[in-house]
Amino acid sequence: MIADSNSNIAWHRVQLKKNRDAVKALETVRFTIGEMAQSTGQTQKTIATLKRKIAESERCIAAHERRTRRPVATDLQSLASVSWSSWNARGVGRR
């Protein structure tokens, strides 16, 4: 993975991985062992909270990538629809 110059985006990438791993572990335990009667749905609440945080991090990362990524396609229509004002010959915005 490319290192991010924006520390906020780097933090969201780390949180995204951490929260996805936590959801996977909780769901694995929940389906392998089963949810205990005493938990009163606490596992489901925790999973819902983690999924909300995952969605928030994904939105933040996607917005950053839309602002900073150069287009991959080289056809005229793709290149014409991109705002190139933030890119110059000296590499401002380089990652």
Rosetta constraint file for C-alpha pairs under 8 A:
AtomPair CA 2 CA 95 HARMONIC 7.66 0.50
AtomPair CA 3 CA 10 HARMONIC 7.61 0.50
AtomPair CA 3 CA 95 HARMONIC 7.19 0.50
AtomPair CA 4 CA 9 HARMONIC 6.79 0.50
AtomPair CA 4 CA 10 HARMONIC 5.61 0.50
AtomPair CA 4 CA 95 HARMONIC 6.31 0.50
AtomPair CA 5 CA 10 HARMONIC 7.78 0.50
AtomPair CA 5 CA 95 HARMONIC 6.07 0.50
AtomPair CA 6 CA 10 HARMONIC 6.40 0.50
AtomPair CA 7 CA 11 HARMONIC 6.05 0.50
AtomPair CA 8 CA 12 HARMONIC 6.30 0.50
AtomPair CA 9 CA 13 HARMONIC 6.21 0.50
AtomPair CA 9 CA 60 HARMONIC 7.39 0.50
AtomPair CA 9 CA 61 HARMONIC 6.16 0.50
AtomPair CA 9 CA 64 HARMONIC 7.54 0.50
AtomPair CA 10 CA 14 HARMONIC 6.37 0.50
AtomPair CA 11 CA 15 HARMONIC 6.15 0.50
AtomPair CA 12 CA 16 HARMONIC 5.91 0.50
AtomPair CA 12 CA 57 HARMONIC 5.30 0.50
AtomPair CA 12 CA 58 HARMONIC 7.91 0.50
AtomPair CA 12 CA 60 HARMONIC 7.52 0.50
AtomPair CA 12 CA 61 HARMONIC 7.06 0.50
AtomPair CA 13 CA 17 HARMONIC 6.41 0.50
AtomPair CA 13 CA 57 HARMONIC 7.22 0.50
AtomPair CA 13 CA 61 HARMONIC 7.44 0.50
AtomPair CA 14 CA 18 HARMONIC 6.16 0.50
AtomPair CA 15 CA 19 HARMONIC 5.86 0.50
AtomPair CA 15 CA 54 HARMONIC 7.76 0.50
AtomPair CA 15 CA 57 HARMONIC 7.40 0.50
AtomPair CA 16 CA 20 HARMONIC 6.05 0.50
AtomPair CA 16 CA 53 HARMONIC 7.83 0.50
AtomPair CA 16 CA 54 HARMONIC 5.54 0.50
AtomPair CA 16 CA 57 HARMONIC 6.13 0.50
AtomPair CA 16 CA 58 HARMONIC 7.35 0.50
AtomPair CA 17 CA 21 HARMONIC 6.17 0.50
AtomPair CA 18 CA 22 HARMONIC 6.23 0.50
AtomPair CA 19 CA 23 HARMONIC 6.15 0.50
AtomPair CA 19 CA 50 HARMONIC 5.94 0.50
AtomPair CA 19 CA 51 HARMONIC 7.69 0.50
AtomPair CA 19 CA 53 HARMONIC 7.52 0.50
AtomPair CA 19 CA 54 HARMONIC 6.44 0.50
AtomPair CA 20 CA 24 HARMONIC 6.14 0.50
AtomPair CA 20 CA 50 HARMONIC 7.79 0.50
AtomPair CA 20 CA 51 HARMONIC 7.93 0.50
AtomPair CA 20 CA 54 HARMONIC 7.07 0.50
AtomPair CA 21 CA 25 HARMONIC 6.15 0.50
AtomPair CA 22 CA 26 HARMONIC 6.12 0.50
AtomPair CA 22 CA 50 HARMONIC 7.83 0.50
AtomPair CA 23 CA 27 HARMONIC 6.01 0.50
AtomPair CA 23 CA 47 HARMONIC 5.85 0.50
AtomPair CA 23 CA 50 HARMONIC 6.67 0.50
AtomPair CA 23 CA 51 HARMONIC 7.51 0.50
AtomPair CA 24 CA 28 HARMONIC 6.01 0.50
AtomPair CA 25 CA 29 HARMONIC 6.20 0.50
AtomPair CA 26 CA 30 HARMONIC 5.99 0.50
AtomPair CA 26 CA 43 HARMONIC 7.29 0.50
AtomPair CA 26 CA 47 HARMONIC 7.27 0.50
AtomPair CA 27 CA 31 HARMONIC 6.07 0.50
AtomPair CA 27 CA 47 HARMONIC 7.93 0.50
AtomPair CA 28 CA 32 HARMONIC 5.84 0.50
AtomPair CA 29 CA 33 HARMONIC 5.59 0.50
AtomPair CA 29 CA 34 HARMONIC 6.95 0.50
AtomPair CA 30 CA 34 HARMONIC 4.65 0.50
AtomPair CA 30 CA 35 HARMONIC 5.36 0.50
AtomPair CA 30 CA 43 HARMONIC 7.84 0.50
AtomPair CA 31 CA 35 HARMONIC 7.70 0.50
AtomPair CA 35 CA 39 HARMONIC 7.12 0.50
AtomPair CA 35 CA 41 HARMONIC 7.98 0.50
AtomPair CA 35 CA 43 HARMONIC 7.60 0.50
AtomPair CA 36 CA 40 HARMONIC 7.96 0.50
AtomPair CA 39 CA 43 HARMONIC 7.07 0.50
AtomPair CA 41 CA 45 HARMONIC 6.35 0.50
AtomPair CA 42 CA 46 HARMONIC 6.12 0.50
AtomPair CA 43 CA 47 HARMONIC 6.13 0.50
AtomPair CA 44 CA 48 HARMONIC 6.08 0.50
AtomPair CA 45 CA 49 HARMONIC 6.17 0.50
AtomPair CA 46 CA 50 HARMONIC 6.17 0.50
AtomPair CA 47 CA 51 HARMONIC 6.09 0.50
AtomPair CA 48 CA 52 HARMONIC 6.21 0.50
AtomPair CA 49 CA 53 HARMONIC 6.34 0.50
AtomPair CA 50 CA 54 HARMONIC 6.13 0.50
AtomPair CA 51 CA 55 HARMONIC 6.19 0.50
AtomPair CA 52 CA 56 HARMONIC 6.28 0.50
AtomPair CA 53 CA 57 HARMONIC 6.22 0.50
AtomPair CA 54 CA 58 HARMONIC 6.11 0.50
AtomPair CA 55 CA 59 HARMONIC 6.17 0.50
AtomPair CA 56 CA 60 HARMONIC 6.30 0.50
AtomPair CA 57 CA 61 HARMONIC 6.14 0.50
AtomPair CA 58 CA 62 HARMONIC 5.97 0.50
AtomPair CA 59 CA 63 HARMONIC 6.10 0.50
AtomPair CA 60 CA 64 HARMONIC 6.29 0.50
AtomPair CA 61 CA 65 HARMONIC 6.16 0.50
AtomPair CA 62 CA 66 HARMONIC 6.14 0.50
AtomPair CA 63 CA 67 HARMONIC 6.38 0.50
AtomPair CA 64 CA 68 HARMONIC 6.19 0.50
AtomPair CA 65 CA 69 HARMONIC 5.39 0.50
AtomPair CA 68 CA 93 HARMONIC 6.98 0.50
AtomPair CA 71 CA 78 HARMONIC 7.23 0.50
AtomPair CA 71 CA 79 HARMONIC 6.96 0.50
AtomPair CA 71 CA 82 HARMONIC 7.48 0.50
AtomPair CA 73 CA 78 HARMONIC 6.29 0.50
AtomPair CA 73 CA 79 HARMONIC 7.43 0.50
AtomPair CA 74 CA 78 HARMONIC 6.64 0.50
AtomPair CA 74 CA 79 HARMONIC 6.34 0.50
AtomPair CA 75 CA 79 HARMONIC 6.37 0.50
AtomPair CA 76 CA 80 HARMONIC 5.90 0.50
AtomPair CA 77 CA 81 HARMONIC 6.37 0.50
AtomPair CA 78 CA 82 HARMONIC 6.95 0.50
AtomPair CA 84 CA 88 HARMONIC 7.94 0.50
AtomPair CA 86 CA 92 HARMONIC 7.41 0.50
AtomPair CA 86 CA 93 HARMONIC 7.29 0.50
AtomPair CA 87 CA 91 HARMONIC 6.82 0.50
AtomPair CA 87 CA 92 HARMONIC 6.17 0.50
AtomPair CA 87 CA 93 HARMONIC 6.78 0.50
AtomPair CA 88 CA 92 HARMONIC 6.32 0.50
